[in-house]
Amino acid sequence: MNRLERFVRIHRILKSPRPVPIRRFTEELGISRTTVTRDVEYLRELLGAPVIYNRDADGHHYNPDTEGFERPGFWLNQPELYALLATEQLLESTQLGVWKGETFEQQVPYPNPTELIMKVLRYGPDVEVLAPDVLRNQVAQRLRRAVKKY
């Protein structure tokens, strides 16, 4: 889990109606007490999160006397935005598959038919090879051999 993911999860935990003990953060996030303390301090100092420590409850929480805190939005600079838009257009132009009713049809380039057959067989009755006929027949043949063994 990267640092941003940790901050998002810490934020969710801090939204709890009661103060949250450090132990909960360490167990749920799999991080040390020192990392929790450093991350909470970062939220407080750099992001302006109204995190307070309640000594009586031995836990951290958002200050109920302040308006609801939400973590900052996702901001991109101009080159990052252009890269994101270019990636989106590339993905749209690369047709990975099409939904047809309740089925998903996908065309897969494959240099090694044995590898593709093994991938198809992994999904058992949930996948069907429509074309080419040679590949469809090879998969069917493997399945018939498997059924004979049971």
Contacts in CASP RR format, 6 or more apart in sequence:
PFRMAT RR
TARGET T0000
AUTHOR 0000-0000-0000
METHOD contacts of the structure
MODEL  1
MNRLERFVRIHRILKSPRPVPIRRFTEELGISRTTVTRDVEYLRELLGAP
VIYNRDADGHHYNPDTEGFERPGFWLNQPELYALLATEQLLESTQLGVWK
GETFEQQVPYPNPTELIMKVLRYGPDVEVLAPDVLRNQVAQRLRRAVKKY
1 9 0 8 1.000
1 29 0 8 1.000
3 39 0 8 1.000
6 29 0 8 1.000
6 31 0 8 1.000
6 35 0 8 1.000
6 39 0 8 1.000
7 39 0 8 1.000
7 42 0 8 1.000
7 43 0 8 1.000
7 47 0 8 1.000
7 71 0 8 1.000
8 71 0 8 1.000
9 28 0 8 1.000
9 29 0 8 1.000
10 25 0 8 1.000
10 29 0 8 1.000
10 36 0 8 1.000
10 39 0 8 1.000
10 40 0 8 1.000
10 43 0 8 1.000
11 43 0 8 1.000
11 49 0 8 1.000
11 71 0 8 1.000
13 20 0 8 1.000
13 24 0 8 1.000
13 25 0 8 1.000
13 28 0 8 1.000
14 20 0 8 1.000
14 49 0 8 1.000
14 51 0 8 1.000
14 60 0 8 1.000
14 61 0 8 1.000
14 62 0 8 1.000
15 62 0 8 1.000
16 61 0 8 1.000
18 57 0 8 1.000
18 61 0 8 1.000
19 53 0 8 1.000
19 54 0 8 1.000
19 57 0 8 1.000
19 58 0 8 1.000
19 59 0 8 1.000
19 60 0 8 1.000
19 61 0 8 1.000
20 59 0 8 1.000
20 60 0 8 1.000
20 61 0 8 1.000
21 57 0 8 1.000
21 58 0 8 1.000
21 59 0 8 1.000
22 33 0 8 1.000
22 36 0 8 1.000
22 37 0 8 1.000
22 59 0 8 1.000
22 60 0 8 1.000
25 31 0 8 1.000
25 36 0 8 1.000
26 32 0 8 1.000
26 33 0 8 1.000
26 36 0 8 1.000
29 36 0 8 1.000
31 39 0 8 1.000
40 51 0 8 1.000
40 60 0 8 1.000
43 49 0 8 1.000
43 51 0 8 1.000
44 50 0 8 1.000
44 51 0 8 1.000
47 71 0 8 1.000
47 72 0 8 1.000
48 69 0 8 1.000
49 62 0 8 1.000
49 69 0 8 1.000
49 71 0 8 1.000
50 62 0 8 1.000
50 63 0 8 1.000
50 66 0 8 1.000
50 68 0 8 1.000
50 69 0 8 1.000
51 60 0 8 1.000
51 61 0 8 1.000
51 62 0 8 1.000
51 63 0 8 1.000
52 60 0 8 1.000
52 61 0 8 1.000
52 62 0 8 1.000
52 63 0 8 1.000
53 59 0 8 1.000
53 60 0 8 1.000
54 60 0 8 1.000
54 61 0 8 1.000
62 68 0 8 1.000
62 69 0 8 1.000
76 84 0 8 1.000
95 107 0 8 1.000
96 106 0 8 1.000
97 104 0 8 1.000
97 105 0 8 1.000
97 106 0 8 1.000
97 107 0 8 1.000
98 104 0 8 1.000
98 105 0 8 1.000
98 106 0 8 1.000
99 105 0 8 1.000
105 130 0 8 1.000
108 116 0 8 1.000
110 116 0 8 1.000
113 135 0 8 1.000
113 138 0 8 1.000
116 135 0 8 1.000
117 135 0 8 1.000
117 138 0 8 1.000
117 139 0 8 1.000
117 142 0 8 1.000
120 127 0 8 1.000
120 129 0 8 1.000
120 139 0 8 1.000
121 139 0 8 1.000
121 142 0 8 1.000
121 143 0 8 1.000
121 146 0 8 1.000
124 143 0 8 1.000
129 135 0 8 1.000
129 136 0 8 1.000
129 139 0 8 1.000
130 136 0 8 1.000
END
